[in-house]
Amino acid sequence: MTERFKPNVTVAAVIEREGRFLLVEEESADGLKLNNPAGHIDPGESPQEGCVRETLEETAHHFRPTALVGVYLSRKLGSANGPDVTYLRFAFCGELGAQEPGLALDAGIVRTLWMTAEEIRASAARHRSPLLLRCVEDYLAGARYPLALVHTDTSVYDATNSIAA
């Protein structure tokens, strides 16, 4: 193999309130799909910080992670137009904060919605990723790990750091 394997690192928020979960409906190459508020981490941020940012961008709500639900690896098979893509997802649960009035949702996000676990299970054909349901099921099963389990070295925040991985 001449090219190093590099999965895409993503984060997702599992947000439950009174038996319903906050999801986003978003445009994708496969049509309108459902997902947790989720996305890629940016350079210079921890997975927790990325989850806070992505939740705000996709729902216009502040979010405070309180626990890690799980770490997941998944693969989306490529097509004639593109290669396979592998995702490494860190899913966090936590507290949903205030909404930012007037904050536009990220491009491609059509709306936010609250769904029960039963509704999420019944809509599996509309999930952007199989990890949506898996994260919800793990959350419902009580999966909660300390945030300290995900350590971000200070080198992540140092723009002058030139140490090769």
C-alpha positions as CSV (number, residue, x, y, z in Angstrom):
1,M,0.0,0.0,0.0
2,T,1.6,3.3,-1.1
3,E,-0.8,5.7,0.6
4,R,-1.4,5.9,4.3
5,F,-4.9,5.1,5.6
6,K,-6.4,8.3,7.1
7,P,-9.9,8.1,8.4
8,N,-12.0,11.2,8.6
9,V,-12.4,12.3,12.3
10,T,-16.0,13.4,13.0
11,V,-18.0,14.2,16.1
12,A,-21.6,13.9,16.9
13,A,-23.9,15.2,19.7
14,V,-26.5,12.8,21.2
15,I,-29.0,15.2,22.7
16,E,-32.1,13.8,24.5
17,R,-34.8,15.8,26.1
18,E,-38.0,14.2,27.6
19,G,-37.6,11.0,25.5
20,R,-36.9,12.8,22.2
21,F,-33.6,13.2,20.4
22,L,-32.5,16.4,18.6
23,L,-31.6,15.5,15.0
24,V,-30.9,17.5,11.8
25,E,-32.4,16.9,8.4
26,E,-29.8,17.6,5.8
27,E,-29.2,17.6,2.1
28,S,-26.8,14.9,0.9
29,A,-25.8,13.3,-2.4
30,D,-28.4,10.7,-1.6
31,G,-31.3,13.1,-0.9
32,L,-32.6,14.4,2.4
33,K,-31.2,12.5,5.3
34,L,-31.4,12.5,9.1
35,N,-28.4,12.7,11.4
36,N,-27.2,13.7,14.8
37,P,-25.8,17.2,14.9
38,A,-22.4,16.1,13.6
39,G,-19.4,17.0,11.4
40,H,-15.6,17.0,11.0
41,I,-13.3,18.4,13.6
42,D,-11.3,21.4,12.5
43,P,-7.5,21.9,12.8
44,G,-6.7,23.3,16.3
45,E,-9.7,22.0,18.1
46,S,-10.4,19.0,20.4
47,P,-13.2,16.5,19.6
48,Q,-15.2,18.1,22.4
49,E,-14.7,21.6,21.0
50,G,-15.6,20.3,17.5
51,C,-18.8,18.9,18.8
52,V,-19.8,22.1,20.5
53,R,-19.1,24.1,17.3
54,E,-20.9,21.6,15.0
55,T,-23.9,21.6,17.2
56,L,-24.1,25.3,17.2
57,E,-23.6,25.5,13.4
58,E,-26.2,22.8,12.7
59,T,-28.9,23.6,15.3
60,A,-28.2,27.2,16.4
61,H,-28.1,25.9,20.0
62,H,-25.2,25.9,22.4
63,F,-24.1,22.5,23.7
64,R,-22.0,21.4,26.6
65,P,-20.6,17.8,26.4
66,T,-20.8,16.0,29.7
67,A,-19.8,12.4,28.7
68,L,-18.5,10.4,25.8
69,V,-21.1,7.9,24.5
70,G,-18.7,6.0,22.3
71,V,-16.0,6.0,19.6
72,Y,-17.1,4.4,16.3
73,L,-15.6,3.4,13.0
74,S,-17.6,3.1,9.9
75,R,-17.1,3.0,6.1
76,K,-19.1,4.4,3.3
77,L,-18.5,2.4,0.1
78,G,-17.3,4.4,-2.8
79,S,-19.0,4.6,-6.2
80,A,-17.7,4.8,-9.7
81,N,-17.3,8.6,-9.0
82,G,-15.3,8.3,-5.8
83,P,-13.4,6.2,-3.3
84,D,-14.5,4.6,-0.1
85,V,-14.5,6.9,2.9
86,T,-13.9,5.7,6.5
87,Y,-15.1,7.8,9.5
88,L,-13.9,7.7,13.1
89,R,-16.7,9.3,15.1
90,F,-16.6,10.5,18.7
91,A,-20.1,10.8,20.0
92,F,-20.8,13.0,23.1
93,C,-24.0,13.5,25.1
94,G,-24.6,16.6,27.2
95,E,-26.7,19.6,27.9
96,L,-28.4,21.6,25.3
97,G,-28.1,25.3,26.0
98,A,-29.8,28.4,24.7
99,Q,-30.7,29.0,21.1
100,E,-28.9,31.8,19.2
101,P,-31.7,33.8,17.7
102,G,-31.2,34.6,14.0
103,L,-28.2,32.3,13.6
104,A,-28.4,30.7,10.2
105,L,-28.0,26.9,10.1
106,D,-25.1,25.4,8.2
107,A,-25.4,25.1,4.4
108,G,-27.3,21.9,3.6
109,I,-29.1,21.7,6.9
110,V,-32.8,22.0,6.2
111,R,-34.2,21.9,9.7
112,T,-33.9,20.5,13.2
113,L,-36.4,18.0,14.6
114,W,-37.0,16.1,17.8
115,M,-37.7,12.3,17.4
116,T,-38.4,9.5,19.8
117,A,-36.1,6.4,19.7
118,E,-39.0,4.5,18.1
119,E,-39.3,7.1,15.3
120,I,-35.5,7.0,14.8
121,R,-35.6,3.2,14.5
122,A,-38.5,3.4,12.0
123,S,-36.7,5.9,9.8
124,A,-33.5,3.9,9.3
125,A,-33.7,4.2,5.5
126,R,-33.4,8.0,5.9
127,H,-30.3,7.9,8.2
128,R,-27.2,9.5,6.7
129,S,-25.1,7.0,8.7
130,P,-25.8,3.8,10.5
131,L,-24.0,5.4,13.4
132,L,-27.1,7.7,14.1
133,L,-29.1,4.8,15.5
134,R,-26.1,3.0,17.1
135,C,-25.2,6.2,19.1
136,V,-28.8,6.6,20.2
137,E,-29.0,2.9,21.2
138,D,-25.7,3.1,23.1
139,Y,-27.0,6.2,24.9
140,L,-30.2,4.5,25.8
141,A,-28.2,1.5,27.1
142,G,-26.4,3.9,29.5
143,A,-23.1,4.3,27.8
144,R,-21.3,7.2,29.4
145,Y,-17.6,7.6,29.7
146,P,-15.6,10.4,31.3
147,L,-14.6,13.3,29.0
148,A,-11.1,12.8,30.2
149,L,-11.0,9.6,28.2
150,V,-10.4,11.8,25.1
151,H,-7.2,13.6,25.7
152,T,-6.1,16.5,23.3
153,D,-2.4,17.2,23.6
154,T,-1.5,20.9,23.7
155,S,0.4,20.5,20.4
156,V,-3.0,20.5,18.7
157,Y,-3.4,24.2,19.6
158,D,0.2,25.2,18.7
159,A,0.2,26.6,15.1
160,T,4.0,26.5,15.2
161,N,4.3,22.8,16.0
162,S,6.1,21.0,13.2
163,I,6.4,17.6,14.8
164,A,5.4,14.9,12.2
165,A,2.8,12.4,13.3
